[in-house]
């Protein structure tokens, strides 16, 4: 008798699994049953996520109060389950839009509006340091580049086009490249010439 048959392993996985929220900040959040194991040791915080339910690259999962983006391939049933690498999201991009807000009326009763930038959502990201370039003109400036990895969806494609301005870690960055590097993942290259770190 084989004590490690698929049914036994499936039953064991079901017992040790717990419920995780997936894609929490989107219009269609869901839950997935699974468990987390350690990945290889490196500079980034990575885990392996295992589940009997299907999930895909680009999903992000809430683990112990933090978001982790699925960055690895999710091959259908590696043995008897789905498994992939999830990486810690070390930042957020805010999704904003201009809204006209009524602030009162004038002397003859006509509405008075003001335009405000309103945060309408957030998108978890993985920001990695790329490089720093020095240019020597009349003034020497340092250009800092970051690579941003995030979920590929219509909202992110719309909001983070080339030349869009984004705020991250207290600095203002400009999107200089946008690409679907892998199915499910949108990758941006952003740059800034802000040389001073923000003072908190």
trRosetta pair geometry for C-beta under 8 A, 3 or more apart (Angstrom, degrees):
i j d omega theta_ij theta_ji phi_ij phi_ji
2 5 4.9 104 98 -58 107 88
3 8 6.5 -132 170 135 52 178
4 8 6.3 -122 -136 76 25 130
4 9 6.4 46 -171 -55 69 106
5 8 5.2 94 58 9 72 103
5 9 7.2 -144 97 -2 35 91
6 9 5.8 -61 -148 41 32 109
6 10 6.0 33 155 -22 68 108
6 79 7.9 -178 -114 160 90 77
6 80 4.8 164 -146 -98 90 132
7 10 5.6 -53 -144 37 30 112
7 11 6.3 31 156 -19 64 105
8 11 5.8 -55 -148 36 29 110
8 12 6.4 30 153 -19 64 107
9 12 5.6 -54 -147 36 32 113
9 13 6.3 33 155 -19 65 105
9 79 7.5 -72 129 144 159 118
9 80 5.2 119 97 48 126 154
9 81 8.0 -119 138 -27 111 108
10 13 5.8 -54 -147 36 30 111
10 14 6.4 34 153 -23 64 105
10 52 6.5 80 -146 -107 88 129
10 80 5.6 -113 -66 158 88 133
10 81 7.7 165 -105 -65 70 93
11 14 5.6 -53 -150 32 31 115
11 15 6.6 32 152 -21 63 105
12 15 5.8 -56 -154 33 33 111
12 16 6.5 9 159 -2 68 109
13 16 6.3 -67 -143 46 30 95
13 17 5.9 42 158 -41 67 107
13 35 7.4 -140 -155 10 76 118
13 50 7.0 -108 -143 133 120 119
13 52 6.0 134 114 -51 131 106
13 80 7.6 -174 -5 104 147 112
13 81 6.0 -171 -135 -78 167 139
14 17 5.9 -48 -142 18 26 117
14 33 7.5 22 -132 144 61 141
14 52 6.8 1 -77 -17 80 148
16 35 5.5 -7 124 -60 97 153
17 33 4.4 62 147 167 137 93
17 34 5.4 -23 -140 -90 106 7
17 35 5.3 -118 -107 -38 56 92
17 51 7.2 91 -129 -121 130 66
17 52 7.3 -76 -61 2 158 102
18 33 7.1 -169 97 -146 14 69
18 34 7.6 -46 55 67 53 41
18 35 6.7 86 17 -90 79 75
19 31 5.1 -3 -169 -178 103 126
19 32 7.5 144 -152 73 57 31
19 33 5.8 -37 -93 -94 60 69
20 31 6.6 149 75 -158 39 71
20 32 5.5 -27 64 64 93 81
20 33 7.6 152 16 -101 78 20
20 34 6.2 -42 12 46 123 97
20 61 5.0 24 146 -170 134 108
20 62 6.1 178 -172 63 85 68
20 63 6.4 -11 -133 -81 128 71
21 24 4.7 51 138 -78 122 108
21 29 6.1 -6 -173 -178 99 118
21 30 7.7 152 -157 85 56 32
21 31 5.9 -45 -100 -100 49 73
21 61 7.3 147 82 -156 47 57
21 62 4.5 9 62 29 97 123
22 29 6.8 153 78 -163 51 67
22 30 5.1 -23 62 71 102 80
22 31 6.6 145 10 -119 89 18
22 32 4.9 50 -31 -6 133 112
22 55 6.5 -132 -133 -124 154 124
22 59 5.4 -8 -172 180 113 119
22 60 7.1 153 -158 81 62 40
22 61 5.2 -25 -103 -100 77 74
22 62 7.6 -138 -75 8 32 78
23 26 4.5 -28 167 21 102 124
23 28 6.5 1 114 88 135 71
23 29 5.4 -166 94 -113 76 55
23 30 6.5 32 47 23 106 81
23 59 5.8 -77 -49 -147 99 79
23 60 6.2 109 -82 48 51 73
23 151 7.6 101 -114 -116 94 164
24 29 4.8 43 -120 -119 37 129
24 60 7.7 -78 16 94 82 97
24 62 5.6 39 -28 -38 139 125
24 67 7.6 -126 31 -100 116 110
25 29 7.6 90 -1 -77 21 110
25 121 6.3 124 167 -169 103 96
25 122 5.4 -79 -160 70 151 83
25 123 6.9 -169 102 -94 138 40
25 124 7.0 143 21 -18 141 92
26 29 6.1 151 58 -61 78 65
26 153 7.2 -171 -118 -96 127 177
32 51 5.5 -20 164 -131 110 156
32 53 5.2 -147 -146 75 87 131
32 55 5.6 12 -119 -67 160 124
32 61 6.9 -70 48 -115 125 117
33 51 6.1 132 86 -143 56 96
33 52 6.6 -12 86 38 107 95
33 53 6.0 102 42 -2 81 119
34 49 5.6 46 139 178 146 87
34 50 5.5 168 -164 85 99 48
34 51 3.4 -56 -86 -81 115 90
34 52 7.6 -168 -89 10 74 60
34 53 7.3 -103 -54 39 99 92
34 55 8.0 -49 -43 -9 149 136
35 49 7.8 170 86 -151 30 55
35 50 5.5 -15 60 59 75 100
35 51 7.9 158 15 -76 52 60
36 47 4.7 -1 -166 165 106 143
36 48 7.0 144 -159 76 55 52
36 49 5.8 -25 -101 -100 73 66
36 50 7.7 -180 -85 18 25 79
36 63 6.1 79 -62 -140 152 138
36 86 7.7 -70 -122 43 106 130
37 47 6.7 147 71 -172 35 88
37 48 4.7 -17 63 61 90 106
37 50 6.8 34 0 -11 106 117
38 47 6.4 -68 -116 -124 29 74
38 48 7.4 15 84 15 18 92
39 42 7.9 -41 110 16 106 104
39 46 4.1 -52 54 112 147 100
39 47 5.5 -161 -16 -120 99 18
39 48 5.4 134 -76 -34 85 79
39 85 6.0 62 -103 -128 147 96
40 46 7.3 6 51 75 65 126
42 46 6.8 19 48 16 111 120
44 87 5.8 -10 155 -149 130 109
44 88 6.6 -170 179 36 83 98
44 126 7.8 30 -144 -158 132 123
44 128 7.9 -39 -82 -96 124 113
45 87 7.0 122 82 -160 61 59
45 88 3.7 36 71 -15 112 135
46 85 5.6 -10 -171 -169 116 104
46 86 6.9 156 -155 79 63 45
46 87 5.1 -25 -100 -99 83 72
46 88 7.3 -108 -68 -7 42 82
47 63 7.2 -131 36 143 153 174
47 68 6.7 -24 36 -152 109 159
47 85 7.4 151 80 -153 36 57
47 86 5.3 -16 63 59 86 95
48 83 5.9 3 -179 -171 106 101
48 84 7.2 168 -150 88 66 23
48 85 6.2 -45 -98 -96 60 54
48 86 7.5 133 -127 14 13 82
49 55 7.5 -34 113 60 129 147
49 61 6.4 113 -114 32 159 162
49 68 7.5 153 -50 107 130 135
49 70 7.0 -80 41 -101 137 97
49 83 7.0 168 83 -147 48 52
49 84 5.9 -16 55 62 91 73
49 85 7.8 115 12 -145 82 8
49 86 4.8 51 -21 -18 120 124
50 81 5.3 38 -174 132 94 141
50 82 7.1 154 -155 83 48 53
50 83 5.0 -8 -102 -100 75 87
51 54 7.7 -167 100 -62 115 11
51 55 6.1 63 50 -4 147 113
51 81 6.3 160 79 -175 26 103
51 82 5.2 -22 67 62 81 101
51 83 7.9 164 22 -77 61 46
52 80 7.8 -23 -113 139 85 81
52 81 5.5 -69 -86 -121 52 88
52 82 7.3 127 -135 14 8 88
53 82 7.1 -68 86 26 34 131
54 74 7.2 114 -162 143 74 134
54 76 7.4 -15 -111 -115 112 78
54 82 5.7 133 -113 -56 48 156
55 59 5.0 -93 -179 40 103 159
55 61 7.6 9 -163 -63 160 119
55 70 6.3 -175 132 -72 114 163
55 74 6.1 -146 85 -121 66 161
55 82 6.3 154 30 120 77 147
55 84 7.3 -121 85 23 104 130
56 59 5.6 110 61 -19 63 108
56 70 6.8 139 107 96 33 148
56 74 5.4 -129 -119 33 40 141
56 184 5.8 -158 139 -102 100 143
57 70 5.2 -140 -122 118 40 100
57 71 6.6 50 -146 -151 96 15
57 72 6.6 -139 -99 82 105 28
57 73 6.3 -38 -51 -106 129 32
57 74 5.9 -162 -37 -6 74 96
57 84 6.9 -153 -79 -160 75 155
57 182 6.4 -65 143 124 149 116
57 183 6.3 94 72 92 125 76
57 184 3.7 142 101 66 83 152
57 185 6.3 -59 151 -33 105 98
58 69 7.5 -22 -140 -169 23 94
58 70 6.4 -34 28 69 27 97
58 151 4.8 97 -176 -137 82 74
58 152 5.5 -66 -126 30 134 82
58 153 7.8 138 170 -46 124 84
58 183 7.6 -88 -29 131 125 57
58 184 2.8 -135 -26 178 118 92
58 185 5.5 -145 -86 -61 84 57
59 69 7.8 160 90 -152 38 54
59 70 4.8 29 58 13 79 129
59 151 7.4 59 -93 -113 16 118
59 184 7.6 -41 -15 -167 60 127
60 67 4.9 22 164 -177 125 106
60 68 6.3 166 -158 80 76 37
60 69 4.7 -35 -98 -96 96 61
60 70 6.9 -147 -84 -2 40 75
60 86 8.0 119 -137 -151 56 108
60 89 6.5 20 -145 -40 136 138
60 124 5.3 151 -170 61 170 136
60 151 6.2 -96 -20 -56 106 121
61 67 7.3 145 72 -153 33 59
61 68 5.3 -26 62 63 84 93
61 70 7.0 71 -11 -47 104 94
61 86 6.0 -50 39 -133 116 151
62 65 7.2 15 -177 -103 96 11
62 66 7.2 157 -152 78 60 27
62 67 5.9 -37 -95 -94 61 64
62 68 7.9 158 -98 17 14 79
63 66 6.1 -32 70 66 71 78
63 67 7.8 114 22 -124 74 17
63 68 5.2 5 16 -1 121 125
63 86 7.3 114 -13 115 143 147
66 88 6.2 -8 144 -141 135 92
66 89 7.0 179 169 49 88 82
67 88 7.8 108 86 -158 53 49
67 89 4.2 -16 90 32 100 132
67 124 4.1 -94 102 -115 153 163
68 86 3.8 59 145 155 120 115
68 87 6.2 159 -160 71 80 23
68 88 5.7 -38 -103 -89 80 41
68 89 6.5 -152 -92 -11 24 85
69 86 6.5 160 74 -158 29 72
69 87 5.5 -26 58 60 85 83
69 89 5.6 97 -25 -67 100 99
69 124 6.5 -170 -61 110 102 114
69 126 5.9 -109 30 -30 138 114
69 149 6.8 170 100 118 159 104
69 150 7.4 -119 -112 -130 151 34
69 151 6.9 -146 -133 -58 111 79
69 185 7.8 92 161 -110 126 103
70 74 6.8 2 172 -51 134 117
70 84 5.3 46 -158 107 101 139
70 85 7.5 126 -155 82 55 49
70 86 5.4 -39 -91 -99 55 81
70 184 7.4 -43 90 145 100 142
71 84 7.7 167 56 159 43 109
71 85 5.6 -48 64 95 87 100
71 86 7.1 130 10 -125 80 28
71 87 5.0 13 -5 2 134 116
71 126 7.6 -9 -72 0 134 158
71 149 6.9 31 -110 149 117 148
71 182 7.9 90 -168 61 65 145
71 185 6.7 55 -128 -84 70 143
72 84 4.2 -180 75 -166 103 86
72 85 3.6 95 -22 28 127 92
72 86 7.9 -82 15 -49 98 40
73 84 6.6 -153 85 -117 33 107
74 82 5.5 20 -171 -171 102 111
74 83 7.5 169 -135 70 69 30
74 84 4.5 -53 -86 -54 78 133
75 78 5.6 79 80 -63 107 93
75 82 7.7 176 71 -137 46 70
75 83 7.7 -16 47 55 84 77
76 82 7.1 -40 -131 -97 33 92
77 80 6.3 -14 -159 -137 99 15
77 81 6.6 102 -132 34 60 10
77 82 6.6 -48 -72 -67 40 62
78 81 6.6 -34 57 73 76 63
78 82 7.1 96 11 -129 87 26
78 83 5.0 -59 37 26 135 113
87 126 5.6 23 113 -96 123 147
87 149 7.9 33 75 85 138 138
88 126 7.3 112 89 -108 50 99
89 92 7.5 63 148 -72 118 66
89 124 3.7 8 -179 174 164 111
89 125 6.0 109 -157 59 98 23
89 126 5.7 -95 -115 -65 56 68
90 125 7.6 -59 58 94 60 69
90 126 6.3 69 18 -133 87 53
90 127 5.8 -103 76 38 105 86
91 124 7.6 139 87 -158 42 54
91 125 5.0 -31 80 67 90 99
91 126 7.8 138 34 -110 86 15
91 127 4.9 19 19 -6 136 123
91 168 5.8 41 179 -149 150 104
91 169 6.9 -62 -110 -47 135 87
92 122 4.7 -13 -173 -170 126 114
92 123 6.6 140 -160 68 70 42
92 124 5.8 -42 -101 -100 76 46
92 125 6.5 151 -109 14 21 91
93 122 7.0 151 78 -159 44 60
93 123 4.8 -15 59 58 95 99
93 125 5.6 66 -16 -28 95 132
93 148 7.6 59 -47 -170 126 146
93 150 7.1 -32 13 -93 125 155
93 159 7.8 149 133 118 128 128
93 160 7.0 14 158 -77 166 127
93 166 5.6 -40 -132 -154 111 126
93 168 7.1 -37 -90 -77 75 102
94 119 4.9 -58 -173 -129 121 108
94 121 7.5 151 -163 87 55 43
94 122 5.7 -35 -107 -102 56 73
94 167 7.1 -7 28 55 108 105
95 119 7.0 98 70 -162 53 63
95 120 5.2 -69 106 68 98 84
95 121 4.0 2 46 64 126 89
95 122 6.7 -141 7 -72 87 21
95 123 6.4 83 -43 -20 103 101
95 155 6.5 -18 -117 168 149 117
95 159 5.4 -76 -127 -111 89 167
96 117 5.0 17 176 178 131 98
96 118 6.5 153 -153 75 77 36
96 119 5.5 -46 -94 -97 81 49
96 120 6.5 137 -120 9 25 85
97 117 7.5 167 83 -150 20 61
97 118 6.1 -26 64 60 70 87
97 120 5.5 16 10 -15 105 135
98 115 5.5 -1 -171 -173 107 108
98 116 7.3 153 -150 79 59 32
98 117 6.0 -40 -93 -95 61 61
98 118 7.7 115 -133 14 15 82
99 115 7.2 157 78 -151 34 61
99 116 5.8 -25 63 64 84 81
99 117 8.0 126 17 -120 77 16
99 118 4.8 3 10 1 125 130
100 113 4.5 7 -178 -179 101 137
100 114 7.5 158 -151 77 59 25
100 115 5.7 -35 -95 -94 63 70
101 113 6.4 142 69 -155 34 78
101 114 5.9 -26 62 63 88 75
101 115 7.7 143 15 -108 78 21
101 116 5.6 3 1 11 126 118
102 111 5.1 -54 -131 -167 111 120
102 112 7.1 105 -157 72 64 49
102 113 5.6 -48 -93 -96 50 75
103 112 5.5 -61 64 100 87 96
103 113 6.7 128 7 -129 86 24
103 114 5.3 30 -21 1 135 106
104 111 7.6 155 96 -153 31 56
104 112 4.9 -5 71 47 76 116
105 109 5.3 -11 173 -149 136 34
105 110 6.2 148 -158 71 82 30
105 111 5.7 -51 -100 -98 75 40
105 112 6.2 177 -105 -2 17 89
106 109 7.2 -45 66 25 65 17
106 110 5.0 -4 34 56 108 88
106 112 5.8 113 -48 -55 80 107
119 122 7.6 17 178 -61 115 79
121 155 7.2 -22 76 173 151 150
123 150 5.6 45 148 -163 118 134
123 151 6.7 -132 -161 39 104 99
123 155 7.4 -178 -74 108 127 114
123 156 5.7 119 -132 -90 161 107
123 159 8.0 165 -10 71 143 141
124 150 7.1 162 91 -131 50 88
124 151 7.6 61 61 -11 82 105
125 148 5.1 -22 -171 -163 131 98
125 149 6.7 141 -165 69 73 46
125 150 4.6 -39 -106 -79 82 103
125 168 7.9 -60 69 -116 145 130
126 148 7.2 146 74 -158 52 47
126 149 4.4 -12 57 57 105 101
126 150 7.4 -173 20 -67 69 55
127 146 5.2 -7 -167 178 96 133
127 147 7.5 151 -155 77 47 47
127 148 5.5 -14 -100 -102 72 76
127 168 6.4 149 -93 178 155 143
127 169 7.6 -146 99 -27 166 120
128 146 6.7 146 71 -163 38 77
128 147 4.9 -18 62 60 95 97
128 149 7.5 28 0 -3 107 104
129 146 6.3 -48 -106 -110 37 76
130 145 4.0 -56 68 104 128 100
130 146 5.8 -178 -4 -110 100 18
130 147 5.2 110 -68 -25 111 90
130 189 7.0 37 -52 -140 166 96
131 145 5.5 10 52 46 69 113
132 142 5.6 -7 -174 -173 110 103
132 143 6.8 154 -159 76 56 49
132 144 5.2 -17 -105 -101 85 69
132 145 7.4 -166 -81 16 38 76
133 142 7.4 150 74 -158 41 53
133 143 4.7 -16 59 58 92 104
133 145 7.5 41 -4 -15 100 111
134 140 6.1 0 -170 -170 99 103
134 141 7.5 166 -147 81 55 38
134 142 5.8 -26 -95 -102 72 68
134 143 7.8 -174 -78 18 24 78
135 140 6.9 172 79 -144 51 55
135 141 5.7 -6 50 54 99 84
135 143 6.8 45 -13 -13 107 114
136 140 5.6 -10 -106 -100 62 90
137 140 7.5 169 38 -79 59 41
137 141 7.8 -1 28 6 103 97
141 193 5.1 -1 172 -156 126 118
141 195 7.4 -130 -153 -54 70 119
142 193 7.0 144 76 -146 50 65
142 195 5.6 99 45 -103 110 101
143 191 5.5 3 180 -173 100 118
143 192 7.4 163 -154 80 58 32
143 193 5.5 -33 -100 -90 68 80
144 191 6.7 155 79 -153 44 63
144 192 5.4 -18 59 60 95 83
144 193 7.7 161 15 -91 77 29
144 194 7.8 -60 30 58 120 69
145 176 8.0 -66 -123 37 104 133
145 189 6.1 -6 -167 -175 111 95
145 190 7.0 153 -152 81 60 43
145 191 4.9 -25 -95 -96 74 85
146 168 7.3 -106 56 94 162 150
146 173 6.8 -52 34 -124 116 154
146 189 7.5 166 83 -154 44 51
146 190 5.2 -14 59 61 92 94
146 191 7.8 177 19 -81 67 39
147 187 6.5 -10 -174 -170 96 101
147 188 7.4 156 -160 81 47 50
147 189 5.9 -25 -103 -101 66 70
148 168 7.9 -136 -91 -78 128 163
148 187 6.9 154 81 -158 55 50
148 188 4.2 -9 59 59 109 99
148 189 7.6 -174 18 -82 80 21
148 190 5.9 36 -13 -4 120 115
149 181 7.6 -62 -116 34 97 137
149 185 5.8 -14 -164 -170 96 116
149 186 7.6 149 -156 79 47 49
149 187 5.4 -15 -101 -104 70 80
150 156 5.7 -167 114 -145 126 150
150 160 7.7 85 52 26 146 166
150 185 7.3 135 70 -158 31 67
150 186 5.3 -29 71 66 83 97
150 187 7.9 159 24 -88 67 35
150 188 7.3 8 14 2 111 106
151 156 6.3 158 84 -16 72 152
151 184 7.2 -51 -145 172 64 71
151 185 7.2 -69 -117 -112 27 48
151 186 6.8 15 102 16 25 100
152 156 6.6 -123 -132 72 30 130
152 157 7.0 46 -162 -54 71 101
152 180 5.7 56 -116 -120 147 99
152 183 7.7 -113 43 -177 149 36
152 184 5.6 174 32 176 111 18
152 185 5.6 17 -25 64 106 3
152 186 4.1 136 -92 -41 75 88
153 156 5.2 87 54 15 74 101
153 157 7.0 -141 94 -6 34 92
153 186 7.9 -94 13 -19 49 129
154 157 5.7 -57 -144 39 30 111
154 158 6.1 28 158 -19 66 110
155 158 5.9 -61 -149 37 26 109
155 159 6.0 7 162 -6 66 116
156 159 6.1 -62 -132 46 28 100
156 160 5.6 -18 -178 20 68 118
156 186 5.4 176 123 36 131 158
157 160 7.2 -73 -122 53 13 82
157 161 7.6 50 167 -72 52 76
157 178 7.8 124 -136 163 63 136
157 186 6.6 -149 -75 -106 72 146
158 161 7.2 -30 -173 -38 24 101
159 164 6.8 104 154 -147 51 160
160 164 5.4 -136 -139 60 38 152
160 166 6.8 17 -119 -64 97 131
160 175 5.7 146 -178 -83 77 156
160 178 6.4 152 123 -110 88 131
160 186 7.3 116 76 139 131 139
160 188 5.8 -76 158 -79 127 145
161 164 5.2 112 57 -32 62 113
161 175 6.8 144 101 88 31 146
161 178 6.4 -94 -143 -2 35 160
162 175 5.5 -136 -123 114 34 100
162 176 6.6 37 -145 -157 89 19
162 177 6.6 19 -103 -95 104 22
162 178 5.5 -129 -54 3 77 108
163 174 6.6 -17 -141 -172 36 102
163 175 6.4 -46 18 68 18 87
163 176 8.0 70 -65 -96 47 44
164 174 7.5 157 81 -153 38 56
164 175 4.7 23 51 17 83 126
165 172 6.0 -6 -173 -173 107 102
165 173 7.2 152 -158 80 57 43
165 174 5.8 -31 -101 -98 67 67
165 175 7.7 -129 -71 0 22 82
166 172 7.6 152 81 -157 37 55
166 173 5.1 -24 67 66 86 95
166 174 7.8 158 21 -94 75 19
166 175 6.5 71 -7 -46 113 94
166 190 6.3 -66 49 -124 120 148
167 170 7.7 10 -179 -115 94 9
167 171 7.3 171 -152 85 61 35
167 172 5.7 -32 -99 -101 72 62
167 173 7.4 162 -97 19 21 80
168 171 6.3 -27 71 61 64 80
168 173 5.7 -10 27 2 109 127
168 190 7.4 93 19 99 140 157
169 198 7.6 180 142 16 62 119
170 197 7.2 62 88 -175 134 61
170 198 3.1 -97 163 1 143 146
170 200 7.9 -101 -84 -72 150 81
171 192 5.1 60 154 -175 124 173
171 194 4.6 -169 -144 63 107 147
171 198 6.9 -143 -55 -31 66 104
172 192 6.2 139 85 -121 53 118
172 194 6.4 115 42 -36 75 135
173 190 3.9 47 157 162 130 123
173 191 6.4 139 -156 62 87 21
173 192 4.7 -77 -99 -53 67 104
174 190 6.4 159 74 -156 33 77
174 191 5.9 -30 59 62 86 76
174 192 7.1 140 9 -82 75 59
175 178 6.1 23 171 -56 123 104
175 188 5.3 -61 -133 -163 103 121
175 189 7.5 107 -159 73 59 48
175 190 5.4 -42 -94 -97 50 85
176 189 5.4 -57 66 97 90 96
176 190 6.7 142 9 -117 83 29
176 191 5.3 18 -14 5 133 112
177 188 6.8 151 85 -160 60 49
177 189 4.0 23 48 35 106 111
178 186 7.0 -9 -167 -176 90 100
178 187 7.5 159 -153 85 44 49
178 188 5.3 -9 -103 -106 73 78
178 189 7.9 -133 -61 22 41 68
179 186 7.7 153 82 -159 34 58
179 187 5.3 -24 69 65 83 95
179 188 8.0 161 23 -84 64 36
180 183 7.3 36 166 -96 114 35
180 185 7.1 128 -158 81 63 55
180 186 6.0 -43 -98 -103 64 60
180 187 7.5 131 -123 17 15 82
181 185 5.7 -44 56 98 93 109
181 186 7.8 115 8 -154 83 16
181 187 4.1 34 -20 -1 122 136
182 185 4.8 31 61 38 88 116
